[in-house]
Amino acid sequence: MNALQRHHVRVSGTGHQVMVFVHGFGCDQQMWRLVAPAFEAEYRVVLLDLVGAGNSDLTAYAPARYSTLAAHAEDVREVLEALDAHEVIFVGHSVSAMIGVLAAAQEPTRFSRLILVGPSPHYLNEAGYPGGFELGDIEELLEAMDSNYLGWSAAFAPVVMDTPDQPALTAELTNSFCRTDPAIARHFARVTFLGDNRADLPGVRTPALILQSARDLIAPLAVGAYVHHQLAGSKLVVLNTSGHCPHVSAPEATVAAMRGYLQETHPLPV
C-alpha cells in the first residue's frame, strides 16, 4: 500500500501550490470540512488521516514506530513526496501542529509556511513553563482512558470543544473519539500528552502563524505565546473564541485569520 492509500489522501482544488491539512488527536480529516474548502479556489488542497485515525490503514500502526511524533512527521513528508509537492503550506491542529514543526525541521525546503492551530509542545507544567496540566492530571486522564474509554470520550470532548451553546459540535467530537480504535487512542494519547517537543522549536526557520483561542483549556494562551517566542519569524493571532477546535467552532474567523496571514506573507500571483 502506497503512502496516499495508507493515509486515505484526498486532493481537491484548482491551484498549484499545495496546502495540506492534518487533524488533531482523536479526529480525522473530516474535522477540516468547514475550513479546507475555502481555499480550493487558490490552492491544491490535500487532506489526510494520520496512521491509526479515520480511514487510514490501521494495520500500519505499530506502537514501537509511533512512540514519538517524528514518525508521523515522516509520514506527512512521504505523502508530500508522493504528490511531488514543494513550497507546501502546512496546516496542523493541536498535536499535528507539532508534527508539522517536526516535518519542517526534518525537511525545511519542503515547506513555505506553517499554520499551527492550538499548538502545544508540552502539556505539563514545568519550572518556568505553564503547560496547563500537572502530571497527576495527565495520569488521571490516561487511567480513565484505560478503564472506560467510551466514558472518557463523553467526559473529555466537552472540555476540548468548550461550546456549550453548540452541543452538536461536542457530540461530533465525542463520536470521533469513539470511532477511534481504543488501543491506538490510548497509545497516541500517551505520546501526545507526555511528549516534550520544546527543544525542537528554536531550530525551525519556516515562517509560522500560530492561531490560538482566547479561552482554551487544552492549550492555554501562555502556551501559544511560548510557541510564538520560540519560533523565529512567527505571528500569533488570538481568536475571540473558546475551546481547542476553532476550525470547527469558529470556522469563519479561522479562515479569515489564515487568509489574512497568507495574503500578508505569501501573496498569490495576480
DRENTI-448048 format. One record per residue: x, y, z of N, C-alpha, C in turn; chain; residue in three letters. Coordinates in steps of 0.1 Angstrom, whole numbers, plus 2048, in hexadecimal, padded with zeros to 3 digits. Layout:
BEGIN
((X Y Z) (X Y Z) (X Y Z) A Ala)
...
***
This chain:
BEGIN
((808 7F4 800) (800 800 800) (809 80C 800) A Met)
((806 816 7F6) (80F 822 7F6) (80A 82C 800) A Asn)
((812 837 801) (80F 841 80C) (801 847 80A) A Ala)
((7FD 84A 7FE) (7F0 850 7FB) (7E5 847 800) A Leu)
((7E6 83B 7FD) (7DB 831 802) (7DC 82F 811) A Gln)
((7E8 82E 816) (7E9 82C 824) (7E3 837 82D) A Arg)
((7E4 843 828) (7DE 84F 82F) (7D1 854 82A) A His)
((7CB 84C 821) (7BE 850 81B) (7BE 85E 816) A His)
((7C8 861 80E) (7CA 86F 809) (7C0 873 7FF) A Val)
((7BA 87F 801) (7B1 885 7F8) (7B6 892 7F3) A Arg)
((7B6 894 7E6) (7BB 8A1 7E0) (7B0 8A8 7D9) A Val)
((7AF 8B5 7DB) (7A5 8BD 7D4) (7AB 8CB 7D1) A Ser)
((7A3 8D3 7CB) (7A7 8E1 7C8) (7AD 8E2 7BB) A Gly)
((7AF 8EF 7B7) (7B3 8F2 7A9) (7C1 8F9 7A9) A Thr)
((7C7 8FC 7B5) (7D3 903 7B5) (7DF 8F9 7B3) A Gly)
((7EB 8FF 7B3) (7F7 8F7 7B0) (7FE 8F5 7BE) A His)
((7FF 8FF 7C6) (806 8FD 7D3) (7FE 8F4 7DC) A Gln)
((804 8EB 7E3) (7FD 8E2 7EC) (7FB 8E8 7FA) A Val)
((7EF 8E6 7FF) (7EC 8E9 80D) (7E7 8DC 813) A Met)
((7EF 8D7 81C) (7EB 8CA 822) (7E6 8CC 830) A Val)
((7DB 8C6 833) (7D4 8C7 840) (7D6 8BA 848) A Phe)
((7DA 8BB 855) (7DC 8AF 85D) (7D5 8B1 86A) A Val)
((7CD 8A7 86E) (7C4 8A7 879) (7CA 8A5 886) A His)
((7C3 8A8 891) (7C8 8A6 89E) (7C5 898 8A4) A Gly)
((7C8 896 8B1) (7C6 889 8B8) (7B7 885 8B8) A Phe)
((7B4 879 8B5) (7A7 873 8B6) (79E 878 8AB) A Gly)
((7A3 87E 8A0) (79B 884 895) (7A0 87E 888) A Cys)
((79B 883 87D) (79F 87F 870) (79D 88B 867) A Asp)
((7A0 889 85A) (7A0 894 850) (792 89B 84F) A Gln)
((788 894 853) (77A 89A 853) (779 8A6 85B) A Gln)
((781 8A8 865) (781 8B3 86E) (785 8C0 867) A Met)
((78A 8BF 85B) (78E 8CB 853) (783 8CF 849) A Trp)
((778 8C9 84A) (76E 8CB 83F) (768 8D9 83F) A Arg)
((769 8E1 84A) (764 8EE 84A) (76F 8F9 846) A Leu)
((77B 8F4 845) (786 8FE 842) (78D 8FB 834) A Val)
((790 8EE 832) (798 8EB 826) (791 8EF 819) A Ala)
((784 8ED 817) (77E 8F1 80A) (780 900 807) A Pro)
((782 909 811) (783 917 80F) (790 91A 807) A Ala)
((799 911 806) (7A6 913 7FF) (7A7 90C 7F2) A Phe)
((79D 905 7EE) (79E 8FD 7E2) (79F 905 7D5) A Glu)
((79B 911 7D5) (79C 91A 7C9) (7AA 91E 7C7) A Ala)
((7B2 91F 7D1) (7C0 924 7D0) (7CA 91A 7D1) A Glu)
((7C7 90F 7D8) (7D1 905 7DB) (7CD 8F7 7D7) A Tyr)
((7D7 8EE 7D7) (7D5 8E0 7D6) (7D4 8DA 7E4) A Arg)
((7C8 8D8 7E8) (7C5 8D4 7F6) (7C6 8C5 7F8) A Val)
((7CE 8C1 802) (7D1 8B3 805) (7CD 8B0 813) A Val)
((7C4 8A6 814) (7C0 8A1 821) (7C5 893 823) A Leu)
((7C8 890 82F) (7CD 882 832) (7C9 87E 840) A Leu)
((7C9 871 843) (7C7 86C 850) (7D5 866 855) A Asp)
((7D9 86A 861) (7E4 864 867) (7E2 855 869) A Leu)
((7ED 84E 868) (7EC 83F 86A) (7E6 83D 878) A Val)
((7DC 835 878) (7D5 832 884) (7C8 83A 886) A Gly)
((7C5 843 87D) (7B9 84B 87E) (7B1 84A 871) A Ala)
((7A4 84D 873) (79B 84E 867) (79B 842 85E) A Gly)
((79D 844 851) (79D 839 847) (7AB 835 843) A Asn)
((7B5 839 84C) (7C3 834 849) (7C4 825 84B) A Ser)
((7CF 820 847) (7D2 812 848) (7D6 80F 857) A Asp)
((7CC 80A 85F) (7CE 808 86D) (7D9 7FD 86F) A Leu)
((7DB 7F4 866) (7E5 7EA 868) (7F3 7EF 867) A Thr)
((7F5 7FB 862) (802 801 861) (806 808 86E) A Ala)
((7FD 808 878) (800 80F 885) (808 805 88E) A Tyr)
((815 808 88F) (81E 800 897) (822 808 8A3) A Ala)
((81E 805 8AF) (822 80D 8BB) (830 811 8BC) A Pro)
((839 807 8B9) (848 80A 8BA) (84C 815 8B0) A Ala)
((846 815 8A4) (84A 81F 89A) (844 82C 89E) A Arg)
((837 82C 8A3) (831 839 8A6) (832 83C 8B5) A Tyr)
((83D 839 8BA) (840 83D 8C8) (843 84B 8CA) A Ser)
((846 852 8BF) (848 861 8BF) (841 867 8B3) A Thr)
((840 874 8B3) (839 87A 8A8) (842 87B 89B) A Leu)
((84E 878 89D) (857 878 891) (853 86F 886) A Ala)
((84D 863 889) (849 85A 87F) (83D 860 877) A Ala)
((834 867 87E) (829 86D 877) (82E 878 86E) A His)
((838 87F 872) (83E 88A 86A) (844 884 85D) A Ala)
((84A 878 85F) (850 871 853) (845 86D 84A) A Glu)
((83A 869 84F) (82E 865 847) (829 870 83F) A Asp)
((828 87C 845) (823 888 83E) (82C 88B 832) A Val)
((839 88A 835) (843 88D 82B) (842 883 81F) A Arg)
((83F 876 823) (83E 86C 819) (832 86F 810) A Glu)
((827 873 816) (81B 877 80E) (81E 882 804) A Val)
((825 88C 809) (828 898 801) (832 894 7F6) A Leu)
((83B 88B 7F9) (845 887 7EF) (83D 87F 7E4) A Glu)
((833 877 7E8) (82C 86F 7DE) (824 879 7D5) A Ala)
((820 884 7DA) (818 88E 7D2) (821 898 7CB) A Leu)
((82F 896 7CC) (839 89F 7C7) (835 8AD 7CB) A Asp)
((832 8AF 7D7) (82E 8BC 7DD) (83A 8C4 7E3) A Ala)
((83C 8D0 7DF) (846 8D9 7E4) (840 8E6 7E8) A His)
((848 8EE 7F0) (842 8FB 7F5) (835 8F9 7FB) A Glu)
((834 8EF 803) (827 8EB 809) (823 8F4 815) A Val)
((816 8F7 815) (811 8FE 821) (80A 8F3 82A) A Ile)
((810 8F1 836) (80C 8E6 83F) (802 8EC 849) A Phe)
((7F6 8E6 84A) (7ED 8EB 854) (7EA 8DF 85E) A Val)
((7EE 8E1 86B) (7EC 8D6 874) (7E5 8DA 881) A Gly)
((7DD 8D2 886) (7D5 8D4 892) (7DB 8CD 89E) A His)
((7DD 8D3 8A9) (7E0 8CD 8B5) (7ED 8C5 8B4) A Ser)
((7ED 8B8 8B6) (7F9 8B0 8B6) (7FF 8B0 8A8) A Val)
((7F7 8B2 89D) (7FC 8B2 890) (803 8BF 88D) A Ser)
((801 8CA 895) (809 8D6 894) (817 8D2 897) A Ala)
((81A 8CA 8A1) (827 8C6 8A4) (82D 8BC 89A) A Met)
((824 8B4 894) (828 8AB 889) (82D 8B4 87D) A Ile)
((826 8BF 87B) (82B 8C8 870) (838 8CE 873) A Gly)
((83A 8D2 880) (847 8D8 884) (852 8CE 882) A Val)
((850 8C2 886) (85A 8B7 884) (85D 8B5 875) A Leu)
((852 8B4 86D) (854 8B2 85E) (85C 8BD 858) A Ala)
((859 8CA 85C) (861 8D5 857) (86F 8D5 85C) A Ala)
((872 8D0 868) (87F 8CE 86D) (887 8C3 865) A Ala)
((87F 8B8 862) (885 8AD 85A) (889 8B1 84C) A Gln)
((880 8B9 846) (882 8BC 837) (87D 8CB 835) A Glu)
((885 8D4 839) (880 8E2 839) (87D 8E7 82B) A Pro)
((884 8E2 821) (882 8E7 813) (874 8E2 80D) A Thr)
((86D 8D9 814) (860 8D4 80F) (855 8DE 812) A Arg)
((857 8E7 81D) (84C 8EF 822) (84F 8FE 820) A Phe)
((844 905 81D) (845 913 81C) (83F 91A 828) A Ser)
((835 915 82E) (82E 91B 839) (828 910 842) A Arg)
((827 913 84F) (821 90A 859) (815 912 85F) A Leu)
((809 90C 85F) (7FE 912 866) (7FA 908 871) A Ile)
((7FC 90C 87D) (7FC 904 889) (7EF 908 891) A Leu)
((7E6 8FF 892) (7D9 902 899) (7D9 8FB 8A7) A Val)
((7DA 903 8B1) (7DA 8FE 8BF) (7E6 8F5 8C2) A Gly)
((7F2 8FA 8BE) (7FE 8F1 8C0) (802 8F0 8CF) A Pro)
((808 8E5 8D3) (80E 8E4 8E0) (819 8DA 8DF) A Ser)
((826 8DF 8E2) (831 8D6 8E1) (833 8CD 8EE) A Pro)
((82B 8D1 8F8) (82D 8C9 905) (821 8CD 90E) A His)
((819 8C3 912) (80D 8C6 919) (80F 8C7 929) A Tyr)
((81A 8C3 92E) (81D 8C3 93C) (823 8D1 941) A Leu)
((81E 8D5 94C) (824 8E1 953) (832 8DD 957) A Asn)
((83C 8E5 954) (84A 8E4 958) (84E 8F1 95E) A Glu)
((85A 8F1 964) (85F 8FD 96A) (861 907 95E) A Ala)
((85A 913 95F) (85C 91D 955) (854 91A 948) A Gly)
((84C 90F 948) (844 90C 93C) (836 907 941) A Tyr)
((82C 90F 93D) (81E 90C 941) (817 904 936) A Pro)
((819 8F6 937) (813 8EE 92C) (804 8EC 92D) A Gly)
((7FF 8EE 93A) (7F0 8ED 93B) (7EC 8E2 944) A Gly)
((7F4 8D7 945) (7F0 8CB 94D) (7FB 8C7 957) A Phe)
((7F7 8C2 962) (800 8BB 96B) (801 8AD 967) A Glu)
((80C 8A7 96B) (80E 899 967) (803 890 96C) A Leu)
((7FE 893 978) (7F2 88B 97D) (7E6 88C 974) A Gly)
((7E4 898 96E) (7D8 89A 965) (7D9 891 959) A Asp)
((7E5 890 953) (7E7 888 948) (7E6 879 94B) A Ile)
((7EC 875 956) (7EB 867 95B) (7DC 863 95D) A Glu)
((7D5 86C 963) (7C6 86A 965) (7BF 868 958) A Glu)
((7C2 871 94E) (7BC 870 941) (7C0 863 93A) A Leu)
((7CC 85F 93B) (7D0 852 935) (7CA 846 93B) A Leu)
((7C9 847 949) (7C2 83C 950) (7B3 83B 94C) A Glu)
((7AD 846 94A) (79F 846 946) (79D 840 938) A Ala)
((7A7 843 930) (7A6 83D 922) (7A8 82E 923) A Met)
((7B1 829 92C) (7B3 81B 92D) (7A7 813 933) A Asp)
((7A0 81A 93D) (796 813 944) (788 813 93D) A Ser)
((785 81F 936) (778 820 930) (77A 82A 925) A Asn)
((77E 825 919) (781 82E 90E) (775 836 909) A Tyr)
((769 82F 908) (75D 836 903) (759 841 90D) A Leu)
((75A 83E 91A) (756 847 925) (760 853 924) A Gly)
((76D 850 922) (777 85B 921) (774 864 915) A Trp)
((770 85E 90A) (76D 866 8FE) (761 870 901) A Ser)
((757 86B 908) (74C 873 90B) (74F 87F 914) A Ala)
((759 87C 91D) (75C 886 927) (767 890 922) A Ala)
((770 88C 919) (77B 894 914) (777 89D 909) A Phe)
((76E 898 900) (76A 8A0 8F5) (765 8AE 8F8) A Ala)
((75C 8AF 902) (757 8BD 906) (762 8C6 90A) A Pro)
((76C 8C1 911) (777 8C9 915) (77F 8CE 909) A Val)
((781 8C6 900) (789 8C9 8F4) (781 8D3 8EB) A Val)
((775 8D0 8E8) (76D 8D9 8DF) (769 8E6 8E6) A Met)
((764 8E5 8F3) (760 8F1 8FB) (757 8FA 8F3) A Asp)
((74C 8F4 8EE) (742 8FB 8E7) (734 8F7 8EC) A Thr)
((731 8FA 8F9) (724 8F5 8FF) (718 8FA 8F7) A Pro)
((719 905 8F0) (70E 90A 8E8) (70D 903 8DA) A Asp)
((716 8FA 8D7) (716 8F2 8CB) (718 8E4 8CE) A Gln)
((70E 8DD 8D4) (710 8CF 8D8) (713 8C6 8CD) A Pro)
((70F 8C9 8C1) (711 8C0 8B6) (720 8BE 8B3) A Ala)
((728 8C9 8B6) (736 8C8 8B3) (73D 8BF 8BE) A Leu)
((738 8C0 8CA) (73E 8B7 8D4) (73A 8A9 8D1) A Thr)
((72E 8A6 8CC) (72A 899 8C9) (732 893 8BD) A Ala)
((735 89C 8B4) (73E 898 8A9) (74C 894 8AD) A Glu)
((751 89B 8B6) (75F 898 8BB) (75E 88B 8C3) A Leu)
((754 88A 8CC) (752 87D 8D3) (752 871 8CA) A Thr)
((74A 872 8C0) (749 867 8B6) (756 865 8AF) A Asn)
((75D 86F 8AC) (76A 86D 8A6) (774 866 8AF) A Ser)
((774 869 8BC) (77C 862 8C6) (777 853 8C6) A Phe)
((76A 851 8C6) (765 844 8C8) (768 83B 8BB) A Cys)
((769 841 8B0) (76D 839 8A4) (77B 835 8A3) A Arg)
((784 83B 8AB) (792 838 8AB) (794 82B 8B2) A Thr)
((79D 823 8AD) (7A0 816 8B4) (7A5 81A 8C2) A Asp)
((79F 814 8CC) (7A3 818 8DA) (7B2 816 8DD) A Pro)
((7B8 80B 8D8) (7C6 807 8DB) (7CF 812 8D4) A Ala)
((7CC 815 8C8) (7D4 820 8C1) (7D2 82D 8C8) A Ile)
((7C6 831 8CC) (7C3 83D 8D2) (7CB 83E 8DF) A Ala)
((7CB 834 8E7) (7D2 834 8F4) (7E1 836 8F2) A Arg)
((7E6 82F 8E8) (7F5 830 8E5) (7F8 83E 8E0) A His)
((7F0 843 8D7) (7F3 850 8D1) (7F1 85B 8DC) A Phe)
((7E8 859 8E5) (7E6 863 8F0) (7F2 864 8F8) A Ala)
((7F9 859 8FB) (805 859 903) (810 860 8FC) A Arg)
((811 85D 8EF) (81B 864 8E7) (819 873 8E6) A Val)
((80C 877 8E5) (808 885 8E4) (80A 88C 8F1) A Thr)
((804 887 8FC) (803 88F 908) (80F 88E 911) A Phe)
((818 884 90F) (824 883 917) (830 887 90F) A Leu)
((82F 88A 902) (83A 88E 8FA) (83F 89C 8FD) A Gly)
((84B 89F 8F8) (851 8AC 8FB) (859 8B0 8EE) A Asp)
((853 8B9 8E6) (859 8BD 8DA) (85E 8CC 8DB) A Asn)
((860 8D1 8E7) (864 8DF 8E8) (872 8E1 8E2) A Arg)
((87B 8D7 8E3) (888 8D9 8DE) (889 8DA 8CE) A Ala)
((87E 8D5 8C8) (87D 8D5 8B9) (879 8E2 8B3) A Asp)
((874 8EB 8BB) (86E 8F8 8B6) (879 901 8B1) A Leu)
((884 904 8B9) (88D 90F 8B5) (894 90C 8A8) A Pro)
((896 900 8A4) (89D 8FD 897) (895 8FE 88B) A Gly)
((888 900 88C) (87F 901 880) (87F 910 87B) A Val)
((881 911 86E) (882 91E 868) (877 921 85E) A Arg)
((86E 917 85D) (862 919 854) (859 924 85A) A Thr)
((855 92E 853) (84C 938 859) (83F 931 85D) A Pro)
((839 936 868) (82E 92F 86E) (823 939 873) A Ala)
((817 935 872) (80C 93B 878) (807 932 883) A Leu)
((806 938 88F) (800 931 89B) (7F2 936 89D) A Ile)
((7E8 92D 89C) (7DA 931 89E) (7D6 92C 8AC) A Leu)
((7D2 934 8B4) (7CF 931 8C2) (7C1 936 8C6) A Gln)
((7BA 92D 8CC) (7AD 931 8D2) (7B0 93A 8DF) A Ser)
((7A8 944 8E1) (7AA 94C 8ED) (7A7 944 8FA) A Ala)
((79F 93A 8F9) (79C 932 905) (79D 923 901) A Arg)
((7A8 91D 904) (7AB 90F 900) (7B0 908 90C) A Asp)
((7A9 8FE 911) (7AD 8F7 91D) (7B8 8ED 91A) A Leu)
((7BA 8E9 90D) (7C4 8DF 909) (7D1 8E5 906) A Ile)
((7D1 8F0 8FE) (7DD 8F8 8FB) (7DA 907 8FF) A Ala)
((7DD 90A 90B) (7DB 918 910) (7E2 922 908) A Pro)
((7DE 92F 90A) (7E4 93A 903) (7F3 93B 906) A Leu)
((7F8 937 912) (806 938 915) (80E 92E 90C) A Ala)
((808 923 908) (80F 919 900) (810 91F 8F2) A Val)
((806 925 8ED) (807 92B 8DF) (811 936 8DF) A Gly)
((812 93E 8EA) (81C 948 8EB) (82A 942 8EB) A Ala)
((82B 937 8F2) (838 930 8F3) (83D 92B 8E5) A Tyr)
((834 925 8DE) (837 920 8D0) (83B 92C 8C7) A Val)
((833 937 8C8) (836 943 8C0) (844 948 8C4) A His)
((848 948 8D0) (855 94D 8D4) (860 944 8CF) A His)
((85E 937 8CF) (868 92D 8CB) (86A 92C 8BC) A Gln)
((85F 92F 8B4) (860 92D 8A6) (864 93B 8A0) A Leu)
((870 93C 89B) (874 949 895) (86B 94C 889) A Ala)
((867 959 888) (860 95E 87D) (851 959 87D) A Gly)
((84C 955 888) (83E 950 889) (835 95C 88C) A Ser)
((828 95A 88A) (81E 964 88D) (813 95D 896) A Lys)
((80F 963 8A0) (805 95E 8A9) (7F8 965 8A7) A Leu)
((7ED 95E 8A4) (7E0 964 8A3) (7D7 95D 8AD) A Val)
((7D1 965 8B6) (7C8 960 8C0) (7B9 962 8BB) A Val)
((7B2 957 8B9) (7A4 958 8B5) (79B 95A 8C1) A Leu)
((791 962 8C0) (788 964 8CB) (77D 959 8CC) A Asn)
((782 94E 8D0) (77A 942 8D0) (77E 939 8DB) A Thr)
((776 92F 8DF) (779 925 8E9) (77C 918 8E3) A Ser)
((784 910 8EA) (785 902 8E6) (792 900 8DE) A Gly)
((795 8F3 8DD) (7A2 8EF 8D6) (7A0 8EC 8C7) A His)
((794 8EE 8C2) (791 8EB 8B4) (78B 8F6 8AD) A Cys)
((792 902 8AB) (78B 90D 8A5) (788 90B 896) A Pro)
((78F 901 890) (78C 8FE 882) (77F 8F7 880) A His)
((779 8F2 88B) (76C 8EC 88C) (762 8F6 891) A Val)
((765 8FC 89D) (75B 905 8A4) (75B 913 89E) A Ser)
((766 918 898) (766 925 892) (76D 925 885) A Ala)
((768 91E 87B) (76F 91C 86E) (771 929 867) A Pro)
((767 932 867) (768 93F 860) (774 947 865) A Glu)
((775 948 872) (780 94F 878) (78E 948 875) A Ala)
((78E 93B 875) (79A 933 872) (79E 936 863) A Thr)
((795 935 85A) (798 937 84C) (79D 945 84A) A Val)
((796 94F 850) (79A 95D 84E) (7A9 95F 853) A Ala)
((7AC 95A 85F) (7B9 95B 864) (7C4 955 85B) A Ala)
((7C1 949 856) (7CA 942 84D) (7CC 94A 840) A Met)
((7C1 94E 83B) (7C1 955 82E) (7C9 962 82F) A Arg)
((7C6 96A 83A) (7CD 976 83D) (7DC 974 83E) A Gly)
((7E0 969 845) (7EF 967 847) (7F5 963 839) A Tyr)
((7EE 95B 831) (7F4 957 825) (7F5 962 81B) A Leu)
((7EB 96B 81B) (7EC 976 812) (7F7 980 816) A Gln)
((7F9 981 823) (803 98A 828) (811 985 826) A Glu)
((813 978 827) (821 972 827) (824 96A 81A) A Thr)
((81A 966 813) (81C 95D 808) (811 95F 7FD) A His)
((810 96B 7F8) (805 96E 7EE) (806 965 7E2) A Pro)
((7FB 961 7DD) (7FB 959 7D0) (7FC 963 7C5) A Leu)
((803 95F 7BA) (804 967 7AE) (7F6 96B 7A8) A Pro)
((7F5 978 7A4) (7E9 97C 79E) (7E7 977 790) A Val)
***
